[in-house]
């Protein structure tokens, strides 16, 4: 466990926290409501990409410089901020004060557009950016240049075993209470879809029935060439029987970020979404006897159904695809450009 302290004066700025993998939805913009916090209390995650201002546009940077920074297809702008920003639940932050002239946002909160908006309460150095505006996941991003980690004593933190993913509380439900698709699902599938297209090599992929088909089949069939499938996608991971295939949809460990070793071309999927696909029982219940009292049947609400077809998060998908070297292949670059240009006009996004 660590505590992050101010690099200038050494004052503690966080509670004791343990590192986990950065969620796929960390930078997602979803809907127009206040979203929950990004991370569980007592945890932190590190963003390996540059983030924050300045944001020069693509035509100012150029393809060669962008590729050197790990971006292989056009994007609106690139961050030239620091790499390694540290994400925390807002409740785990200590000893900070708001920088009042950096509190702009789009609607009902802060979106970090002005850079760090929290300062160390002791020395007044800018140290972090709080984000809590509509459509954005609640988080505090520590500036890696302004803080440093200090190891502290605490309970031994061992990574959970893979088999623990089968437990029901580890699953991310696909639907929200009103029947809307979970934004965590749309983001996770957007990331996995980019990896799946890259792994396909432009060949048609057969997608298995069930929840995997509901999330992937429509968009995969639309984006890859028509014709009979040449590759087979399978769901693989802890607790599932071995199945022959060419590409495996496998879990990414929620703490370490490790990808389950499958022996096939791997498409990593957020563990909670993977577990829900792998172990959710979608069988429909029917009355066991015709004589069941009417009031008993009314007491059991029907299963929650989605309000519409599943659509991956197009912005998360494009962000991930632009950062895969395979997007330089002409066929995959054509898919990237099609989705980027038409974006919300495509029926499967």
C-alpha positions, 0 to 999 in steps of 0.5 A: 500500500502507498500514500501519495504525498506532496512532492514539494512539502511532503504532506500526505495527500491521500489515504492508504491506497492499493494499485488496480488496473485502469478501467476502460471507461476512465475517459468515457463521456456518457449520457448527460447525468452525474455518473458514479466514481471511477474507482473503489475506495482504497484503490488507485490506477495509473494512466500510461498515456499522456493526459492533460493540456496542452492539446495540439491538433493533429495537423500541427503534430503530424503523422510521424510525431504522432506515431512516435507518441503511440498514435497511429491514425488521425485524432482531433488532438493529442495530449502533450501533458504528463504520462502516469497520472494517478486516478483516485476516488475523490473520497481518498484525497486529503489535505487539498484546497480548491483553486477557485479560478480553475473550476470551469466545467461544461454543466454541473461540475468540474471537467478539468479543462483548466488543468489542476484545480486542487492545490496542496493545503500546506504549500499551495502547489497545484497537485491534482485535477478533480472531475465530476461534471455531467457525463464524466466518471467522478475521479481525482487525477494526481499530477505525477510531477507534483506528488510521490508515493510513499510505501506504508504498512497495511494489510497484505494486498495479494492479487485475487485468484483468477477463479474469483472472477466467477463470484457473482459480486465480481460481475458487471450487470449489462443493464441499468435499472431502467433498461439502459445498457451499462456504460461500463459494458459499452466502453469495455466492448468498444476496447475489445472490439478494436482488438478483435478487428486487429486480430481478425486480419480483415477476415470474417469471424464467426461470433458465438451465440449468447451474450457475446453475440448480442454485444459483438456480432452485429458490429463485427458482421457489418465491419468485416468483409461478407462471406463465410467465416474464416475464423472462430471467436470463442469465450475462454477463461477461468472456469470455462471448458476448453473450446477450439477456436482461433481468437479467444475473448478472455478476461483482463485481471481487474487488479494487475491488468494481466490477460488470461493466457489462452494459447490463441490470439487474445482479445482482452475484455474487462473482467466484470463484463467477461464474467457476466458474459461467461456465467450469467444464466439467461434462461427464462423462468416459467411457472412450475405448475398451472395452479400457481396463485395469480398473486404469487406470479405478480410478486415476481417481477419479469426479467429486465429487458434492454430498451434497444440493441447494444451499441459499443461506445464509438469514442472509446472504440476509436481511441483504442483503435488509433493506438493499435499499430495494426490500424496502419494496415489499409483495410483496418485504416479504412474501417477506422476512417469510416467510423470516424467520419460517420460516427453516430450515423452508423446503425451499430454504434 
